[in-house]
Amino acid sequence: MAEHDPSGIDLARMIARNAQGMPSAPQPRKKKPKSKPAARNAADPQPLGEALDELITSRGWSREVNLQHLLGRWADLVGPTNAEHSHPEGFDKKVLRVRTDSTAWATNLRMLAPSIVARLNEQLGDGTVTRIVVKGPDAPSWKHGPRSVRDGRGPRDTYG
């Protein structure tokens, strides 16, 4: 029985060979001197970060990933107080959508929107974000549902 490899390098090489269509014959373990770093073979496993960077670059996802990274630091962009009362909801067609806790915070962020767009474009590249749409809190709609009345006035005080 073969000696167990606690580092898993042999298993990773075997999986990489299978993925490339090469024969998967296990290679005998060789003792390497620890003083010299071994040259990297194409079949050797790569660090996960490098593999992800290559995938992101090859698919053209760099801008979107960088944008999501920046939005993850929303408090750095808008300040901690504004970040407590707002959050980015989505990004589509160069427009960033932001939701706030109240209409007062929405008004505040609308005033900051040009500077936020400038900061985002400075870090992501010019034209990545063209505008920010700031919305207030979601409120229930009284216009839809099984008991709604067309042209009705909506909910009113009926007890007085």
N, C-alpha and C positions, 0 to 999 in steps of 0.2 A: 504494500500500500504506500502511496506517495506521502511525503512529509507534508504536514499542514502548513499553509502560508498564512500567518496571522494578519499580514498587511492587506491581503486580498488582491495584490498586484497581478498574480498569475490568473486569477479568475477574471479580473477586469480585462486583461489582454486577450483571454480566450473569448470573452463576449465581444470585444472590439473586432477580433478576427472573424467571428461568425457574422457580424454585421457587415463586414466588408467582403464577405464571400470567400475568405481564405480558409484553409483547413484549420481545424481547431485542435490540433494535436497539442497536448500540454508540453510545454518546454521545461526541461530540467532546470531546477533552481541553481543559479550560479552565485557563488560568493563573490561579492564585489568589494573592492577596497573602499572604505568609507571616506577616504581623503579626496577622491575625485568625484564630482557629480557626473552621473551618466548622461550621455547625449540623449535627447528626447527622440523617440521613434514615433512615426505617424500613428502606429497602432497603440501607443501608450495612452492611458487615460489622461485627460486634461483636467485641470482644476475647473470646478463648476462655474466660477465667475468668468473665466476666459471663454468657456463654451457658450455661456449665455450672452456675453458681449458679441461673439461672432454671430450668433443666431439673430440678435437684435439688429446688428449692422446689415447682415445679409438680407433680412426681410424689410428693411427700411423703417423700422419701428423706433429709431433713435429719438425723434422729436416727441412722439407720444409718450415714450417711457420717461424722458426728461420732464415733460409737462406733468405727468402723474407724480413724479418725485417732488417737483416744486409745489404742487397742490397738496402733497402730504405735509408740507411745511407751511400751511396756510397762515398760521399765526405769525410767521416771520414776514409774510407778504403784507398782511393787513394790520398787524399789531394784535397783542393778546386780547384786548378788550373786544375788538371787532370780531376776532375769531371765536370768542365765546358765544356770540349771537348770530353767527353765519357759518355756512359751509358750502363748498363747491358741490354742485349737483351733477354737472356733466360738461362735456366739451364736444362740440360738433360743428363742422364747417367754420372753423376759426372763431367760434363764439363760445365763451365760457358762461355757463349758467350758475348763478349763486342763489341760495335760499337763505332768508334771514328769519329771525324770531318775530319781528314786528315791522310795521311800516316805517317806524322811526329809524330802525337800523338799516332798512332798505334804502331810505333817503341818504343816510350817512355814507353807505357804501357806494351809492350812485355818484356822490361827489368825489369819492376816492378812485372811481373806476379808471379815469385816464392815467393816473399814476401807476395803478396796478398793471394795466395793459403795458405801459412803458417798461416796468420792471420785468414782466414776463418776457417781452420781446427782447429785452437786453440780454437775458440769460438763455433764451431759447433760439434766438434768431429773429430778425426783423420780419414781421408779417405773420408770425405763428398765431397770435391772438389779435383779432381786429377789434373786438368789443366785448363788453361784459353786460349780460342781462341779469339784473338784480330783481328778484321776486320777494314779496313779503310772505307771511305764513300762509299755509294752506288752510282754507276755511271750508266748512261743509257747504255744499250747494243745496239750496232748497228748491231748485227748479226741476229736479229729476226724481223719479221714484214712482212707485205704484199709486201713491195717493196725492200726486201733484195735480194742480189745476192750472190749465193753460190760461194765461193772462191774469193769474191770481196775484195777490199782493205779497205773498210769502208769509212767513210766520209773524203773527201779531199777538198782542195780549188779548186773549179771549175771555179773561176772567173778570173783567171790570166793567 
